[in-house]
Amino acid sequence: MAGLDPSIRLTGESGATWVVHADACTYLEIKNSRDALSRLRENGVGSTDVIDSMGRTQQRTIINEANLYRLVSRFDKHATT
């Protein structure tokens, strides 16, 4: 994962920790994040507002911990290249 920023943004929603989906995909080197998202359980997918580096509010897709584990277990580097 050379050259990638390993930062994964987290948020607390409904008393649980959620992960920004795009960050997780970048870290795991998943090129087609929409396809990856379609394979996750809908009840573990949401959205939240985040502030970007220019101070603008952006909406981001977030996934719960269970879906993060699904993402990690189903997508390895060899399957996504």
C-alpha positions as CSV (number, residue, x, y, z in Angstrom):
1,M,0.0,0.0,0.0
2,A,2.9,2.3,-0.8
3,G,2.0,5.9,-1.4
4,L,-1.5,5.7,0.1
5,D,-2.7,7.7,3.1
6,P,-3.7,5.0,5.6
7,S,-6.2,7.3,7.2
8,I,-9.7,5.9,7.6
9,R,-12.3,8.3,9.0
10,L,-14.6,7.0,11.7
11,T,-17.8,8.4,13.1
12,G,-20.2,7.4,15.9
13,E,-23.7,6.8,14.7
14,S,-26.5,5.2,16.8
15,G,-24.0,4.2,19.5
16,A,-21.7,2.3,17.1
17,T,-18.6,3.0,15.2
18,W,-19.0,3.5,11.4
19,V,-16.3,3.8,8.8
20,V,-16.2,6.1,5.7
21,H,-16.6,3.5,2.9
22,A,-14.4,5.4,0.4
23,D,-11.5,5.5,2.9
24,A,-11.8,1.7,3.6
25,C,-11.8,1.0,-0.2
26,T,-8.8,3.2,-0.7
27,Y,-6.9,1.5,2.1
28,L,-7.8,-1.9,0.8
29,E,-6.9,-0.9,-2.8
30,I,-10.4,-1.7,-4.0
31,K,-10.8,0.1,-7.4
32,N,-14.6,-0.3,-7.9
33,S,-16.1,1.0,-4.6
34,R,-19.6,1.0,-6.0
35,D,-19.4,-2.7,-6.8
36,A,-18.0,-3.3,-3.3
37,L,-20.8,-1.3,-1.7
38,S,-23.5,-3.3,-3.6
39,R,-22.2,-6.5,-2.0
40,L,-22.7,-5.2,1.6
41,R,-25.9,-5.4,3.7
42,E,-28.1,-2.4,3.3
43,N,-28.9,-2.1,6.9
44,G,-25.3,-1.5,7.7
45,V,-24.9,1.4,5.1
46,G,-25.7,5.0,5.8
47,S,-24.4,8.5,5.1
48,T,-23.0,11.4,7.1
49,D,-21.6,14.9,6.5
50,V,-17.9,15.4,6.7
51,I,-15.8,18.6,6.4
52,D,-13.2,18.4,3.6
53,S,-9.8,20.0,3.7
54,M,-11.2,23.2,2.2
55,G,-13.8,23.5,5.0
56,R,-16.8,22.4,2.8
57,T,-19.4,20.0,3.9
58,Q,-19.5,16.8,1.9
59,Q,-21.8,13.8,2.2
60,R,-20.0,10.5,2.5
61,T,-21.3,6.9,2.6
62,I,-20.5,5.1,5.8
63,I,-20.5,1.4,6.7
64,N,-20.9,-0.3,10.1
65,E,-18.3,-2.7,11.6
66,A,-20.0,-5.8,10.3
67,N,-19.9,-4.5,6.7
68,L,-16.3,-3.5,7.2
69,Y,-15.4,-7.1,8.0
70,R,-17.4,-8.2,4.9
71,L,-15.4,-5.8,2.8
72,V,-12.1,-7.0,4.1
73,S,-13.0,-10.7,3.8
74,R,-14.4,-10.5,0.3
75,F,-12.0,-8.2,-1.4
76,D,-8.3,-9.0,-1.5
77,K,-5.7,-7.3,-3.6
78,H,-5.7,-10.1,-6.2
79,A,-9.4,-10.1,-6.7
80,T,-9.6,-6.3,-7.3
81,T,-6.8,-5.9,-9.8
